[in-house]
Amino acid sequence: MTSVSAGARQQDDASSSARRRRGTGSYDERRDRLADSALVTLGSLGYARTSLREIAANSEFTHGVIHYYFRDKTELITYCVRYYKATCVKRYDGVIRDSTTAEELVQAFADKLVETISTEAPMHRLWYDLRTQSMFDEALREDVLFIDATLETMIWRVLERYAALTGRPVRLPSSTAYAMLDGVFERALLRHVCGDARALQDLHATVLGALPLLLADA
């Protein structure tokens, strides 16, 4: 029978300890705090120009602490974007819950899209940067596809509520409707980042006009 070396046992113990930490609230809370801190730098510099040392230099955490919680930049960045987008998705719950007419829902949805660009453009810019980078970096693809699917589900929930309020079904599949609205949002974000003063106003008007077109005829 082959004996297990002391080094192997120590490695197994360390792995077990890490798994236990990951299951505790304090460990997850620390990772969330790191994500909050890192998002500021990531939103400013983007994926390619940001390193763990750059994040540490602009936060309260040391490079060693960041490495303890995240093995590399890819894991940190994908965690950050997942963390941020999970928060974003919940913001539309109120739009769905509080709208009692189709007109109220369309207005509230357009308002929320404009608000999130005006207050959090760097975070959305980071998401689109990461999604583009995933075409070249295989390590990013699983997380990007997961986040993209989450956003598609969010949009579909809004459209299902809109369809219920109008009594008309959505005429397009979920993936197509999401791609159309995502394209409208990304273009508005680009115009806004480039200093176009009409970008958000045009986004609002476009959403008001586009949502009725996504429904089948009565």
PyMOL CGO cylinders between C-alpha atoms (Angstrom):
from pymol import cmd
from pymol.cgo import CYLINDER

trace = [
    CYLINDER, 0.00, 0.00, 0.00, 1.50, 3.36, -1.03, 0.3, 1, 1, 1, 1, 1, 1,
    CYLINDER, 1.50, 3.36, -1.03, 1.81, 5.89, 1.77, 0.3, 1, 1, 1, 1, 1, 1,
    CYLINDER, 1.81, 5.89, 1.77, 0.77, 9.51, 1.33, 0.3, 1, 1, 1, 1, 1, 1,
    CYLINDER, 0.77, 9.51, 1.33, 3.66, 11.94, 1.73, 0.3, 1, 1, 1, 1, 1, 1,
    CYLINDER, 3.66, 11.94, 1.73, 3.58, 14.71, 4.33, 0.3, 1, 1, 1, 1, 1, 1,
    CYLINDER, 3.58, 14.71, 4.33, 3.72, 17.28, 1.54, 0.3, 1, 1, 1, 1, 1, 1,
    CYLINDER, 3.72, 17.28, 1.54, 0.70, 15.76, -0.18, 0.3, 1, 1, 1, 1, 1, 1,
    CYLINDER, 0.70, 15.76, -0.18, -1.22, 15.65, 3.08, 0.3, 1, 1, 1, 1, 1, 1,
    CYLINDER, -1.22, 15.65, 3.08, -0.42, 19.31, 3.71, 0.3, 1, 1, 1, 1, 1, 1,
    CYLINDER, -0.42, 19.31, 3.71, -1.58, 20.21, 0.22, 0.3, 1, 1, 1, 1, 1, 1,
    CYLINDER, -1.58, 20.21, 0.22, -4.84, 18.32, 0.73, 0.3, 1, 1, 1, 1, 1, 1,
    CYLINDER, -4.84, 18.32, 0.73, -5.34, 20.02, 4.09, 0.3, 1, 1, 1, 1, 1, 1,
    CYLINDER, -5.34, 20.02, 4.09, -4.75, 23.41, 2.49, 0.3, 1, 1, 1, 1, 1, 1,
    CYLINDER, -4.75, 23.41, 2.49, -7.24, 22.67, -0.28, 0.3, 1, 1, 1, 1, 1, 1,
    CYLINDER, -7.24, 22.67, -0.28, -9.84, 21.52, 2.23, 0.3, 1, 1, 1, 1, 1, 1,
    CYLINDER, -9.84, 21.52, 2.23, -9.26, 24.66, 4.29, 0.3, 1, 1, 1, 1, 1, 1,
    CYLINDER, -9.26, 24.66, 4.29, -9.71, 26.85, 1.22, 0.3, 1, 1, 1, 1, 1, 1,
    CYLINDER, -9.71, 26.85, 1.22, -12.95, 25.08, 0.36, 0.3, 1, 1, 1, 1, 1, 1,
    CYLINDER, -12.95, 25.08, 0.36, -14.23, 25.60, 3.90, 0.3, 1, 1, 1, 1, 1, 1,
    CYLINDER, -14.23, 25.60, 3.90, -13.36, 29.30, 3.74, 0.3, 1, 1, 1, 1, 1, 1,
    CYLINDER, -13.36, 29.30, 3.74, -15.24, 29.63, 0.47, 0.3, 1, 1, 1, 1, 1, 1,
    CYLINDER, -15.24, 29.63, 0.47, -18.33, 28.34, 2.21, 0.3, 1, 1, 1, 1, 1, 1,
    CYLINDER, -18.33, 28.34, 2.21, -18.23, 30.93, 4.97, 0.3, 1, 1, 1, 1, 1, 1,
    CYLINDER, -18.23, 30.93, 4.97, -19.93, 34.29, 4.92, 0.3, 1, 1, 1, 1, 1, 1,
    CYLINDER, -19.93, 34.29, 4.92, -16.79, 36.15, 5.92, 0.3, 1, 1, 1, 1, 1, 1,
    CYLINDER, -16.79, 36.15, 5.92, -14.82, 34.74, 2.98, 0.3, 1, 1, 1, 1, 1, 1,
    CYLINDER, -14.82, 34.74, 2.98, -17.54, 35.61, 0.46, 0.3, 1, 1, 1, 1, 1, 1,
    CYLINDER, -17.54, 35.61, 0.46, -18.06, 39.04, 2.01, 0.3, 1, 1, 1, 1, 1, 1,
    CYLINDER, -18.06, 39.04, 2.01, -14.33, 39.78, 1.68, 0.3, 1, 1, 1, 1, 1, 1,
    CYLINDER, -14.33, 39.78, 1.68, -14.40, 38.77, -1.98, 0.3, 1, 1, 1, 1, 1, 1,
    CYLINDER, -14.40, 38.77, -1.98, -17.37, 41.08, -2.52, 0.3, 1, 1, 1, 1, 1, 1,
    CYLINDER, -17.37, 41.08, -2.52, -15.49, 43.95, -0.85, 0.3, 1, 1, 1, 1, 1, 1,
    CYLINDER, -15.49, 43.95, -0.85, -12.53, 43.26, -3.11, 0.3, 1, 1, 1, 1, 1, 1,
    CYLINDER, -12.53, 43.26, -3.11, -14.85, 43.25, -6.12, 0.3, 1, 1, 1, 1, 1, 1,
    CYLINDER, -14.85, 43.25, -6.12, -16.33, 46.62, -5.13, 0.3, 1, 1, 1, 1, 1, 1,
    CYLINDER, -16.33, 46.62, -5.13, -12.85, 48.07, -4.82, 0.3, 1, 1, 1, 1, 1, 1,
    CYLINDER, -12.85, 48.07, -4.82, -11.50, 46.51, -8.02, 0.3, 1, 1, 1, 1, 1, 1,
    CYLINDER, -11.50, 46.51, -8.02, -14.46, 47.64, -10.14, 0.3, 1, 1, 1, 1, 1, 1,
    CYLINDER, -14.46, 47.64, -10.14, -13.42, 51.28, -9.78, 0.3, 1, 1, 1, 1, 1, 1,
    CYLINDER, -13.42, 51.28, -9.78, -10.02, 50.60, -11.36, 0.3, 1, 1, 1, 1, 1, 1,
    CYLINDER, -10.02, 50.60, -11.36, -11.37, 48.14, -13.92, 0.3, 1, 1, 1, 1, 1, 1,
    CYLINDER, -11.37, 48.14, -13.92, -14.08, 50.54, -15.05, 0.3, 1, 1, 1, 1, 1, 1,
    CYLINDER, -14.08, 50.54, -15.05, -11.49, 53.25, -15.54, 0.3, 1, 1, 1, 1, 1, 1,
    CYLINDER, -11.49, 53.25, -15.54, -8.72, 51.27, -17.27, 0.3, 1, 1, 1, 1, 1, 1,
    CYLINDER, -8.72, 51.27, -17.27, -10.49, 48.32, -18.89, 0.3, 1, 1, 1, 1, 1, 1,
    CYLINDER, -10.49, 48.32, -18.89, -9.54, 44.66, -19.01, 0.3, 1, 1, 1, 1, 1, 1,
    CYLINDER, -9.54, 44.66, -19.01, -6.25, 44.75, -20.93, 0.3, 1, 1, 1, 1, 1, 1,
    CYLINDER, -6.25, 44.75, -20.93, -4.68, 47.67, -19.06, 0.3, 1, 1, 1, 1, 1, 1,
    CYLINDER, -4.68, 47.67, -19.06, -5.53, 46.49, -15.54, 0.3, 1, 1, 1, 1, 1, 1,
    CYLINDER, -5.53, 46.49, -15.54, -3.25, 44.22, -13.48, 0.3, 1, 1, 1, 1, 1, 1,
    CYLINDER, -3.25, 44.22, -13.48, -3.63, 42.90, -9.94, 0.3, 1, 1, 1, 1, 1, 1,
    CYLINDER, -3.63, 42.90, -9.94, -0.86, 45.31, -8.85, 0.3, 1, 1, 1, 1, 1, 1,
    CYLINDER, -0.86, 45.31, -8.85, -2.76, 48.20, -10.45, 0.3, 1, 1, 1, 1, 1, 1,
    CYLINDER, -2.76, 48.20, -10.45, -5.90, 47.20, -8.55, 0.3, 1, 1, 1, 1, 1, 1,
    CYLINDER, -5.90, 47.20, -8.55, -3.95, 46.91, -5.29, 0.3, 1, 1, 1, 1, 1, 1,
    CYLINDER, -3.95, 46.91, -5.29, -2.35, 50.33, -5.82, 0.3, 1, 1, 1, 1, 1, 1,
    CYLINDER, -2.35, 50.33, -5.82, -5.79, 51.92, -6.09, 0.3, 1, 1, 1, 1, 1, 1,
    CYLINDER, -5.79, 51.92, -6.09, -7.47, 50.10, -3.21, 0.3, 1, 1, 1, 1, 1, 1,
    CYLINDER, -7.47, 50.10, -3.21, -7.13, 49.38, 0.49, 0.3, 1, 1, 1, 1, 1, 1,
    CYLINDER, -7.13, 49.38, 0.49, -5.97, 45.83, -0.23, 0.3, 1, 1, 1, 1, 1, 1,
    CYLINDER, -5.97, 45.83, -0.23, -2.41, 44.65, -0.79, 0.3, 1, 1, 1, 1, 1, 1,
    CYLINDER, -2.41, 44.65, -0.79, -1.34, 42.64, -3.81, 0.3, 1, 1, 1, 1, 1, 1,
    CYLINDER, -1.34, 42.64, -3.81, -0.85, 39.63, -1.53, 0.3, 1, 1, 1, 1, 1, 1,
    CYLINDER, -0.85, 39.63, -1.53, -4.37, 39.86, -0.11, 0.3, 1, 1, 1, 1, 1, 1,
    CYLINDER, -4.37, 39.86, -0.11, -5.88, 40.05, -3.59, 0.3, 1, 1, 1, 1, 1, 1,
    CYLINDER, -5.88, 40.05, -3.59, -3.86, 36.99, -4.65, 0.3, 1, 1, 1, 1, 1, 1,
    CYLINDER, -3.86, 36.99, -4.65, -5.11, 35.11, -1.59, 0.3, 1, 1, 1, 1, 1, 1,
    CYLINDER, -5.11, 35.11, -1.59, -8.73, 35.50, -2.66, 0.3, 1, 1, 1, 1, 1, 1,
    CYLINDER, -8.73, 35.50, -2.66, -8.26, 35.32, -6.45, 0.3, 1, 1, 1, 1, 1, 1,
    CYLINDER, -8.26, 35.32, -6.45, -5.66, 33.18, -8.21, 0.3, 1, 1, 1, 1, 1, 1,
    CYLINDER, -5.66, 33.18, -8.21, -5.23, 35.56, -11.17, 0.3, 1, 1, 1, 1, 1, 1,
    CYLINDER, -5.23, 35.56, -11.17, -6.59, 38.63, -12.96, 0.3, 1, 1, 1, 1, 1, 1,
    CYLINDER, -6.59, 38.63, -12.96, -9.06, 36.63, -15.03, 0.3, 1, 1, 1, 1, 1, 1,
    CYLINDER, -9.06, 36.63, -15.03, -10.74, 35.12, -11.97, 0.3, 1, 1, 1, 1, 1, 1,
    CYLINDER, -10.74, 35.12, -11.97, -10.94, 38.51, -10.25, 0.3, 1, 1, 1, 1, 1, 1,
    CYLINDER, -10.94, 38.51, -10.25, -12.37, 40.34, -13.26, 0.3, 1, 1, 1, 1, 1, 1,
    CYLINDER, -12.37, 40.34, -13.26, -14.98, 37.73, -14.09, 0.3, 1, 1, 1, 1, 1, 1,
    CYLINDER, -14.98, 37.73, -14.09, -16.02, 37.63, -10.42, 0.3, 1, 1, 1, 1, 1, 1,
    CYLINDER, -16.02, 37.63, -10.42, -16.30, 41.43, -10.40, 0.3, 1, 1, 1, 1, 1, 1,
    CYLINDER, -16.30, 41.43, -10.40, -18.47, 41.55, -13.49, 0.3, 1, 1, 1, 1, 1, 1,
    CYLINDER, -18.47, 41.55, -13.49, -20.69, 38.69, -12.28, 0.3, 1, 1, 1, 1, 1, 1,
    CYLINDER, -20.69, 38.69, -12.28, -21.05, 40.49, -8.96, 0.3, 1, 1, 1, 1, 1, 1,
    CYLINDER, -21.05, 40.49, -8.96, -21.95, 43.80, -10.61, 0.3, 1, 1, 1, 1, 1, 1,
    CYLINDER, -21.95, 43.80, -10.61, -24.35, 42.34, -13.18, 0.3, 1, 1, 1, 1, 1, 1,
    CYLINDER, -24.35, 42.34, -13.18, -26.16, 40.33, -10.49, 0.3, 1, 1, 1, 1, 1, 1,
    CYLINDER, -26.16, 40.33, -10.49, -26.89, 43.66, -8.81, 0.3, 1, 1, 1, 1, 1, 1,
    CYLINDER, -26.89, 43.66, -8.81, -27.97, 45.24, -12.11, 0.3, 1, 1, 1, 1, 1, 1,
    CYLINDER, -27.97, 45.24, -12.11, -30.46, 42.49, -12.85, 0.3, 1, 1, 1, 1, 1, 1,
    CYLINDER, -30.46, 42.49, -12.85, -32.29, 43.05, -9.56, 0.3, 1, 1, 1, 1, 1, 1,
    CYLINDER, -32.29, 43.05, -9.56, -32.82, 46.72, -10.39, 0.3, 1, 1, 1, 1, 1, 1,
    CYLINDER, -32.82, 46.72, -10.39, -35.42, 45.80, -12.98, 0.3, 1, 1, 1, 1, 1, 1,
    CYLINDER, -35.42, 45.80, -12.98, -37.48, 43.82, -10.49, 0.3, 1, 1, 1, 1, 1, 1,
    CYLINDER, -37.48, 43.82, -10.49, -39.13, 47.06, -9.42, 0.3, 1, 1, 1, 1, 1, 1,
    CYLINDER, -39.13, 47.06, -9.42, -39.97, 47.94, -13.02, 0.3, 1, 1, 1, 1, 1, 1,
    CYLINDER, -39.97, 47.94, -13.02, -41.74, 44.61, -13.41, 0.3, 1, 1, 1, 1, 1, 1,
    CYLINDER, -41.74, 44.61, -13.41, -43.39, 44.67, -9.99, 0.3, 1, 1, 1, 1, 1, 1,
    CYLINDER, -43.39, 44.67, -9.99, -44.60, 48.27, -9.90, 0.3, 1, 1, 1, 1, 1, 1,
    CYLINDER, -44.60, 48.27, -9.90, -45.89, 48.72, -13.45, 0.3, 1, 1, 1, 1, 1, 1,
    CYLINDER, -45.89, 48.72, -13.45, -49.64, 48.26, -13.65, 0.3, 1, 1, 1, 1, 1, 1,
    CYLINDER, -49.64, 48.26, -13.65, -50.08, 49.31, -17.29, 0.3, 1, 1, 1, 1, 1, 1,
    CYLINDER, -50.08, 49.31, -17.29, -48.07, 48.69, -20.45, 0.3, 1, 1, 1, 1, 1, 1,
    CYLINDER, -48.07, 48.69, -20.45, -47.34, 52.40, -20.77, 0.3, 1, 1, 1, 1, 1, 1,
    CYLINDER, -47.34, 52.40, -20.77, -45.97, 52.56, -17.22, 0.3, 1, 1, 1, 1, 1, 1,
    CYLINDER, -45.97, 52.56, -17.22, -43.69, 49.60, -17.87, 0.3, 1, 1, 1, 1, 1, 1,
    CYLINDER, -43.69, 49.60, -17.87, -42.23, 50.97, -21.10, 0.3, 1, 1, 1, 1, 1, 1,
    CYLINDER, -42.23, 50.97, -21.10, -41.61, 54.36, -19.48, 0.3, 1, 1, 1, 1, 1, 1,
    CYLINDER, -41.61, 54.36, -19.48, -40.04, 52.85, -16.35, 0.3, 1, 1, 1, 1, 1, 1,
    CYLINDER, -40.04, 52.85, -16.35, -37.84, 50.51, -18.38, 0.3, 1, 1, 1, 1, 1, 1,
    CYLINDER, -37.84, 50.51, -18.38, -36.58, 53.33, -20.60, 0.3, 1, 1, 1, 1, 1, 1,
    CYLINDER, -36.58, 53.33, -20.60, -35.97, 55.51, -17.53, 0.3, 1, 1, 1, 1, 1, 1,
    CYLINDER, -35.97, 55.51, -17.53, -33.94, 52.75, -15.86, 0.3, 1, 1, 1, 1, 1, 1,
    CYLINDER, -33.94, 52.75, -15.86, -31.76, 52.15, -18.92, 0.3, 1, 1, 1, 1, 1, 1,
    CYLINDER, -31.76, 52.15, -18.92, -30.96, 55.86, -19.14, 0.3, 1, 1, 1, 1, 1, 1,
    CYLINDER, -30.96, 55.86, -19.14, -30.26, 56.06, -15.41, 0.3, 1, 1, 1, 1, 1, 1,
    CYLINDER, -30.26, 56.06, -15.41, -27.84, 53.15, -15.40, 0.3, 1, 1, 1, 1, 1, 1,
    CYLINDER, -27.84, 53.15, -15.40, -25.78, 54.61, -18.25, 0.3, 1, 1, 1, 1, 1, 1,
    CYLINDER, -25.78, 54.61, -18.25, -25.73, 58.08, -16.72, 0.3, 1, 1, 1, 1, 1, 1,
    CYLINDER, -25.73, 58.08, -16.72, -24.56, 56.83, -13.31, 0.3, 1, 1, 1, 1, 1, 1,
    CYLINDER, -24.56, 56.83, -13.31, -22.55, 53.69, -14.10, 0.3, 1, 1, 1, 1, 1, 1,
    CYLINDER, -22.55, 53.69, -14.10, -21.15, 53.98, -17.61, 0.3, 1, 1, 1, 1, 1, 1,
    CYLINDER, -21.15, 53.98, -17.61, -17.66, 52.68, -16.61, 0.3, 1, 1, 1, 1, 1, 1,
    CYLINDER, -17.66, 52.68, -16.61, -19.14, 49.43, -15.33, 0.3, 1, 1, 1, 1, 1, 1,
    CYLINDER, -19.14, 49.43, -15.33, -21.10, 48.80, -18.53, 0.3, 1, 1, 1, 1, 1, 1,
    CYLINDER, -21.10, 48.80, -18.53, -18.04, 49.72, -20.58, 0.3, 1, 1, 1, 1, 1, 1,
    CYLINDER, -18.04, 49.72, -20.58, -16.09, 47.06, -18.66, 0.3, 1, 1, 1, 1, 1, 1,
    CYLINDER, -16.09, 47.06, -18.66, -18.74, 44.44, -19.44, 0.3, 1, 1, 1, 1, 1, 1,
    CYLINDER, -18.74, 44.44, -19.44, -18.61, 45.08, -23.18, 0.3, 1, 1, 1, 1, 1, 1,
    CYLINDER, -18.61, 45.08, -23.18, -14.81, 45.10, -23.03, 0.3, 1, 1, 1, 1, 1, 1,
    CYLINDER, -14.81, 45.10, -23.03, -14.83, 41.71, -21.30, 0.3, 1, 1, 1, 1, 1, 1,
    CYLINDER, -14.83, 41.71, -21.30, -17.36, 40.27, -23.75, 0.3, 1, 1, 1, 1, 1, 1,
    CYLINDER, -17.36, 40.27, -23.75, -15.19, 41.31, -26.69, 0.3, 1, 1, 1, 1, 1, 1,
    CYLINDER, -15.19, 41.31, -26.69, -12.03, 39.95, -25.06, 0.3, 1, 1, 1, 1, 1, 1,
    CYLINDER, -12.03, 39.95, -25.06, -13.73, 36.56, -24.61, 0.3, 1, 1, 1, 1, 1, 1,
    CYLINDER, -13.73, 36.56, -24.61, -13.60, 36.11, -28.38, 0.3, 1, 1, 1, 1, 1, 1,
    CYLINDER, -13.60, 36.11, -28.38, -9.82, 35.92, -28.03, 0.3, 1, 1, 1, 1, 1, 1,
    CYLINDER, -9.82, 35.92, -28.03, -9.39, 34.58, -24.48, 0.3, 1, 1, 1, 1, 1, 1,
    CYLINDER, -9.39, 34.58, -24.48, -10.95, 31.17, -23.91, 0.3, 1, 1, 1, 1, 1, 1,
    CYLINDER, -10.95, 31.17, -23.91, -10.60, 31.51, -20.13, 0.3, 1, 1, 1, 1, 1, 1,
    CYLINDER, -10.60, 31.51, -20.13, -13.27, 34.24, -20.14, 0.3, 1, 1, 1, 1, 1, 1,
    CYLINDER, -13.27, 34.24, -20.14, -15.88, 32.51, -22.27, 0.3, 1, 1, 1, 1, 1, 1,
    CYLINDER, -15.88, 32.51, -22.27, -17.75, 30.42, -19.71, 0.3, 1, 1, 1, 1, 1, 1,
    CYLINDER, -17.75, 30.42, -19.71, -18.29, 33.39, -17.41, 0.3, 1, 1, 1, 1, 1, 1,
    CYLINDER, -18.29, 33.39, -17.41, -19.19, 35.75, -20.25, 0.3, 1, 1, 1, 1, 1, 1,
    CYLINDER, -19.19, 35.75, -20.25, -21.76, 33.31, -21.63, 0.3, 1, 1, 1, 1, 1, 1,
    CYLINDER, -21.76, 33.31, -21.63, -23.24, 32.87, -18.15, 0.3, 1, 1, 1, 1, 1, 1,
    CYLINDER, -23.24, 32.87, -18.15, -23.54, 36.64, -17.61, 0.3, 1, 1, 1, 1, 1, 1,
    CYLINDER, -23.54, 36.64, -17.61, -24.96, 37.14, -21.09, 0.3, 1, 1, 1, 1, 1, 1,
    CYLINDER, -24.96, 37.14, -21.09, -27.60, 34.48, -20.45, 0.3, 1, 1, 1, 1, 1, 1,
    CYLINDER, -27.60, 34.48, -20.45, -28.51, 36.17, -17.17, 0.3, 1, 1, 1, 1, 1, 1,
    CYLINDER, -28.51, 36.17, -17.17, -29.01, 39.50, -18.93, 0.3, 1, 1, 1, 1, 1, 1,
    CYLINDER, -29.01, 39.50, -18.93, -31.10, 37.85, -21.64, 0.3, 1, 1, 1, 1, 1, 1,
    CYLINDER, -31.10, 37.85, -21.64, -33.33, 36.35, -18.93, 0.3, 1, 1, 1, 1, 1, 1,
    CYLINDER, -33.33, 36.35, -18.93, -33.70, 39.78, -17.33, 0.3, 1, 1, 1, 1, 1, 1,
    CYLINDER, -33.70, 39.78, -17.33, -34.82, 41.37, -20.61, 0.3, 1, 1, 1, 1, 1, 1,
    CYLINDER, -34.82, 41.37, -20.61, -37.20, 38.51, -21.28, 0.3, 1, 1, 1, 1, 1, 1,
    CYLINDER, -37.20, 38.51, -21.28, -38.87, 38.94, -17.89, 0.3, 1, 1, 1, 1, 1, 1,
    CYLINDER, -38.87, 38.94, -17.89, -39.51, 42.59, -18.73, 0.3, 1, 1, 1, 1, 1, 1,
    CYLINDER, -39.51, 42.59, -18.73, -40.94, 41.66, -22.12, 0.3, 1, 1, 1, 1, 1, 1,
    CYLINDER, -40.94, 41.66, -22.12, -43.13, 38.91, -20.66, 0.3, 1, 1, 1, 1, 1, 1,
    CYLINDER, -43.13, 38.91, -20.66, -44.62, 41.40, -18.22, 0.3, 1, 1, 1, 1, 1, 1,
    CYLINDER, -44.62, 41.40, -18.22, -45.12, 43.88, -21.03, 0.3, 1, 1, 1, 1, 1, 1,
    CYLINDER, -45.12, 43.88, -21.03, -46.83, 41.21, -23.14, 0.3, 1, 1, 1, 1, 1, 1,
    CYLINDER, -46.83, 41.21, -23.14, -49.11, 40.27, -20.24, 0.3, 1, 1, 1, 1, 1, 1,
    CYLINDER, -49.11, 40.27, -20.24, -50.14, 43.90, -19.71, 0.3, 1, 1, 1, 1, 1, 1,
    CYLINDER, -50.14, 43.90, -19.71, -50.97, 44.37, -23.40, 0.3, 1, 1, 1, 1, 1, 1,
    CYLINDER, -50.97, 44.37, -23.40, -52.50, 40.96, -24.03, 0.3, 1, 1, 1, 1, 1, 1,
    CYLINDER, -52.50, 40.96, -24.03, -50.20, 40.52, -27.02, 0.3, 1, 1, 1, 1, 1, 1,
    CYLINDER, -50.20, 40.52, -27.02, -47.40, 37.91, -27.21, 0.3, 1, 1, 1, 1, 1, 1,
    CYLINDER, -47.40, 37.91, -27.21, -43.79, 38.78, -27.96, 0.3, 1, 1, 1, 1, 1, 1,
    CYLINDER, -43.79, 38.78, -27.96, -43.25, 38.13, -31.65, 0.3, 1, 1, 1, 1, 1, 1,
    CYLINDER, -43.25, 38.13, -31.65, -39.53, 37.30, -31.40, 0.3, 1, 1, 1, 1, 1, 1,
    CYLINDER, -39.53, 37.30, -31.40, -37.57, 34.62, -29.54, 0.3, 1, 1, 1, 1, 1, 1,
    CYLINDER, -37.57, 34.62, -29.54, -35.80, 35.67, -26.35, 0.3, 1, 1, 1, 1, 1, 1,
    CYLINDER, -35.80, 35.67, -26.35, -32.29, 35.65, -27.88, 0.3, 1, 1, 1, 1, 1, 1,
    CYLINDER, -32.29, 35.65, -27.88, -33.31, 37.92, -30.78, 0.3, 1, 1, 1, 1, 1, 1,
    CYLINDER, -33.31, 37.92, -30.78, -35.18, 40.40, -28.60, 0.3, 1, 1, 1, 1, 1, 1,
    CYLINDER, -35.18, 40.40, -28.60, -32.23, 40.59, -26.23, 0.3, 1, 1, 1, 1, 1, 1,
    CYLINDER, -32.23, 40.59, -26.23, -29.73, 41.08, -29.06, 0.3, 1, 1, 1, 1, 1, 1,
    CYLINDER, -29.73, 41.08, -29.06, -31.78, 43.95, -30.47, 0.3, 1, 1, 1, 1, 1, 1,
    CYLINDER, -31.78, 43.95, -30.47, -32.17, 45.82, -27.17, 0.3, 1, 1, 1, 1, 1, 1,
    CYLINDER, -32.17, 45.82, -27.17, -28.59, 45.10, -26.17, 0.3, 1, 1, 1, 1, 1, 1,
    CYLINDER, -28.59, 45.10, -26.17, -27.39, 46.60, -29.44, 0.3, 1, 1, 1, 1, 1, 1,
    CYLINDER, -27.39, 46.60, -29.44, -29.47, 49.74, -28.84, 0.3, 1, 1, 1, 1, 1, 1,
    CYLINDER, -29.47, 49.74, -28.84, -28.06, 50.02, -25.31, 0.3, 1, 1, 1, 1, 1, 1,
    CYLINDER, -28.06, 50.02, -25.31, -24.44, 49.47, -26.36, 0.3, 1, 1, 1, 1, 1, 1,
    CYLINDER, -24.44, 49.47, -26.36, -24.65, 52.08, -29.10, 0.3, 1, 1, 1, 1, 1, 1,
    CYLINDER, -24.65, 52.08, -29.10, -26.13, 54.61, -26.66, 0.3, 1, 1, 1, 1, 1, 1,
    CYLINDER, -26.13, 54.61, -26.66, -23.33, 53.82, -24.20, 0.3, 1, 1, 1, 1, 1, 1,
    CYLINDER, -23.33, 53.82, -24.20, -20.69, 54.41, -26.88, 0.3, 1, 1, 1, 1, 1, 1,
    CYLINDER, -20.69, 54.41, -26.88, -22.24, 57.72, -27.88, 0.3, 1, 1, 1, 1, 1, 1,
    CYLINDER, -22.24, 57.72, -27.88, -22.48, 58.76, -24.22, 0.3, 1, 1, 1, 1, 1, 1,
    CYLINDER, -22.48, 58.76, -24.22, -18.84, 57.86, -23.52, 0.3, 1, 1, 1, 1, 1, 1,
    CYLINDER, -18.84, 57.86, -23.52, -17.81, 59.85, -26.61, 0.3, 1, 1, 1, 1, 1, 1,
    CYLINDER, -17.81, 59.85, -26.61, -19.58, 62.93, -25.27, 0.3, 1, 1, 1, 1, 1, 1,
    CYLINDER, -19.58, 62.93, -25.27, -22.73, 62.93, -27.40, 0.3, 1, 1, 1, 1, 1, 1,
    CYLINDER, -22.73, 62.93, -27.40, -25.21, 65.06, -25.42, 0.3, 1, 1, 1, 1, 1, 1,
    CYLINDER, -25.21, 65.06, -25.42, -28.21, 63.49, -27.18, 0.3, 1, 1, 1, 1, 1, 1,
    CYLINDER, -28.21, 63.49, -27.18, -27.22, 59.85, -26.56, 0.3, 1, 1, 1, 1, 1, 1,
    CYLINDER, -27.22, 59.85, -26.56, -29.41, 59.22, -23.52, 0.3, 1, 1, 1, 1, 1, 1,
    CYLINDER, -29.41, 59.22, -23.52, -32.35, 61.21, -24.86, 0.3, 1, 1, 1, 1, 1, 1,
    CYLINDER, -32.35, 61.21, -24.86, -32.23, 59.18, -28.08, 0.3, 1, 1, 1, 1, 1, 1,
    CYLINDER, -32.23, 59.18, -28.08, -31.94, 55.93, -26.12, 0.3, 1, 1, 1, 1, 1, 1,
    CYLINDER, -31.94, 55.93, -26.12, -35.09, 56.76, -24.18, 0.3, 1, 1, 1, 1, 1, 1,
    CYLINDER, -35.09, 56.76, -24.18, -37.04, 57.60, -27.34, 0.3, 1, 1, 1, 1, 1, 1,
    CYLINDER, -37.04, 57.60, -27.34, -35.76, 54.50, -29.15, 0.3, 1, 1, 1, 1, 1, 1,
    CYLINDER, -35.76, 54.50, -29.15, -36.84, 52.17, -26.33, 0.3, 1, 1, 1, 1, 1, 1,
    CYLINDER, -36.84, 52.17, -26.33, -40.30, 53.76, -26.21, 0.3, 1, 1, 1, 1, 1, 1,
    CYLINDER, -40.30, 53.76, -26.21, -40.68, 53.17, -29.93, 0.3, 1, 1, 1, 1, 1, 1,
    CYLINDER, -40.68, 53.17, -29.93, -39.03, 49.74, -30.10, 0.3, 1, 1, 1, 1, 1, 1,
    CYLINDER, -39.03, 49.74, -30.10, -40.84, 47.80, -27.39, 0.3, 1, 1, 1, 1, 1, 1,
    CYLINDER, -40.84, 47.80, -27.39, -44.26, 47.90, -29.13, 0.3, 1, 1, 1, 1, 1, 1,
    CYLINDER, -44.26, 47.90, -29.13, -42.61, 46.56, -32.29, 0.3, 1, 1, 1, 1, 1, 1,
    CYLINDER, -42.61, 46.56, -32.29, -41.47, 43.46, -30.41, 0.3, 1, 1, 1, 1, 1, 1,
    CYLINDER, -41.47, 43.46, -30.41, -45.06, 42.39, -29.81, 0.3, 1, 1, 1, 1, 1, 1,
    CYLINDER, -45.06, 42.39, -29.81, -47.28, 40.50, -32.25, 0.3, 1, 1, 1, 1, 1, 1,
    CYLINDER, -47.28, 40.50, -32.25, -50.32, 42.24, -33.69, 0.3, 1, 1, 1, 1, 1, 1,
    CYLINDER, -50.32, 42.24, -33.69, -53.46, 42.11, -31.60, 0.3, 1, 1, 1, 1, 1, 1,
]
cmd.load_cgo(trace, "trace")
